[in-house]
Amino acid sequence: MNHIAENLNQIRAEIAEAAVRARRQPEEIKLIAVSKTKPATDIQAAIDAGQTRFGENYVQELIEKWNGDELVSSNIEWHFIGHLQSNKAKFIAEKISLVHTVDKASLAVELSKHTAKLGRTVAVLLEVNISGEDSKYGLRPAEVMREAEAVMSVPNIELKGLMTIASPEREKVKTQFHAMQKLLADLQQHFGTGITELSMGMSGDFDLAIESGATYIRIGTAIFGERSR
Ligand SMILES: *Cc1c(COP(=O)(O)O)cnc(C)c1O
C-alpha cells in the first residue's frame, strides 16, 4: 500500500473513533481530501484508495487538473475551499459540487449567472470568520443571518450551511467550533431544515470539529503530506 492509501485508512479510523466518542454515526462525517498544490498522481492514488471528494483552493490549479488527462475517475466530487474572487466564479461553475467559501451574497449572485446558463444548481456554504482574525476571510457571526437570507433568494444556488477555519491555537478551537454549531442551529431554526452542513476541521483539529457537529472535514497534510507552498 502506498503512503496516501495508508494515510487515508488511518484518517478513516480516526474519524470513526471521534464519531463514536461524540455519539455520532461515522457516515455523518464526509471526508474531503484537500489536494491543493499536489499533483494529479497523488489525487489518483487517493481515488484508487476509494476517496471521492476533493477540495481545491486555487481556480487556476483546479482548471488545470480538470483539463489534464491524468485523472481517470469521472465520479469525483469537487469542493472549492479557497477564497473565490467574483470574476473567477465563471471558471468553476460547470464542475464544482460545493463552494464552501461564499462570504458575500454578491458572490452567490455572480456564480448564479453562470450556473443558470448551464442549467445547474450549485450548493454553497457561507464562510464565517469565527476567530475574528484580520488575516481571515469570512462573515462576522452577526452578519450571517442577513447574508443567508440574501443568498437563499438567489436562483440556481442552494445554501446548505456554514464553513469556517478555526484559530491555529488549539485551546481556542473548541469554543469556536461550538459557536459555529450554534450558528448553524440558529440558521436551521430560522430558515428550515435544508441547511444541514457544517464544514470545519482540518488535519490538526478535525477531532474537535467532529465533537461539535462537523459534517464535512477538510484534510490535506494528514493525507498527502506537507505542502511546499
Ligand atoms: C489547506 C486547507 C485545508 C487543509 O489543511 P491541512 O492542515 O493540510 O489539513 C483545509 N481547509 C482549507 C480552507 C484549506 O485552505
The ligand as an ORCA input file, in Angstrom:
! r2SCAN-3c Opt
* xyz 0 1
  C      -5.357     23.864      3.052
  C      -6.708     23.840      3.660
  C      -7.174     22.726      4.392
  C      -6.314     21.516      4.704
  O      -5.422     21.835      5.722
  P      -4.458     20.716      6.381
  O      -3.997     21.359      7.636
  O      -3.367     20.492      5.398
  O      -5.272     19.508      6.621
  C      -8.471     22.761      4.857
  N      -9.272     23.810      4.649
  C      -8.864     24.893      3.952
  C      -9.801     26.013      3.744
  C      -7.573     24.950      3.457
  O      -7.171     26.045      2.787
*
